[in-house]
Amino acid sequence: MNFSPLPSVDAASVPADGLVLDVREDDEWAAGHVEGALHVPMSDFVARFGEVTEAVAEQGRAYVMCRVGGRSAQVTQYLVQQGFDAVNVDGGMLAWDGAGRPMVSGNGSPAFVL
């Protein structure tokens, strides 16, 4: 097998209008997420693949995010193998929060990374 380097960016360089694909589970999403992100938990990814590809086709590139970058790396690799423009967000939501990027929660309370 040929493993090419995984395309990735740091949280600070994700454009404000970029398509953020959050692959964390529901409890993590509820605690804090990027406003406007597409939430498709990794456990639902295959079942909802059509929804993901439609969004990527519309937006042009997916910035894939999880808590620290492991799950999102797997999803990014899969999307790239399918011919989609996807990049892994290095450090995930922890890096996003650390870079001072805005987050919202599911219930209006202060957002945090679970």
Residue pairs with C-beta under 8 A, 6 or more apart in sequence:
6 73
6 76
6 77
6 80
6 88
7 76
7 80
7 86
7 87
7 88
8 69
8 73
8 76
8 87
8 88
8 89
8 90
9 63
9 87
9 88
9 89
9 90
10 89
10 90
10 91
10 95
10 99
11 89
11 90
11 91
11 92
11 95
11 96
11 98
11 99
11 101
12 99
12 101
14 20
14 63
14 89
14 96
14 101
18 59
18 61
18 63
19 38
19 55
19 56
19 58
19 59
19 60
19 61
19 62
19 63
20 34
20 36
20 37
20 38
20 62
20 63
20 65
20 89
21 37
21 38
21 40
21 52
21 55
21 56
21 62
21 63
21 64
21 65
21 72
21 75
21 86
22 29
22 33
22 34
22 37
22 38
22 39
22 40
22 65
22 66
22 93
23 40
23 41
23 42
23 45
23 64
23 65
23 66
23 71
23 72
23 75
24 33
24 39
24 41
24 42
24 65
24 66
24 67
24 71
24 93
25 41
25 42
25 43
26 41
27 114
28 67
28 93
28 113
28 114
29 39
29 41
29 106
30 105
30 106
30 107
31 105
31 106
31 111
31 112
31 113
31 114
32 93
32 97
32 103
32 104
32 105
32 111
32 112
32 113
32 114
33 39
33 93
33 103
33 104
33 105
33 106
33 111
34 65
34 96
34 101
34 102
34 103
34 104
35 102
35 103
35 104
37 65
38 51
38 52
38 55
40 48
40 51
40 52
42 66
42 71
42 74
42 75
45 52
45 75
45 78
52 62
52 79
53 82
53 84
55 62
56 62
56 79
56 84
56 85
56 86
60 85
61 85
61 86
61 87
62 76
62 79
62 84
62 85
62 86
62 87
63 86
63 87
63 89
64 72
64 73
64 75
64 76
64 79
64 86
64 87
64 88
64 89
65 72
65 89
65 92
65 93
65 96
66 72
66 75
66 92
66 93
67 92
67 93
67 94
67 113
67 114
68 91
68 92
68 93
68 94
69 88
69 89
69 90
69 91
69 92
69 95
72 88
72 89
72 92
73 88
75 86
76 86
76 87
76 88
79 86
80 86
89 95
89 96
91 98
93 103
93 113
94 113
96 103
96 113
97 103
97 112
97 113
103 111
103 112
103 113
104 111
105 111
105 112
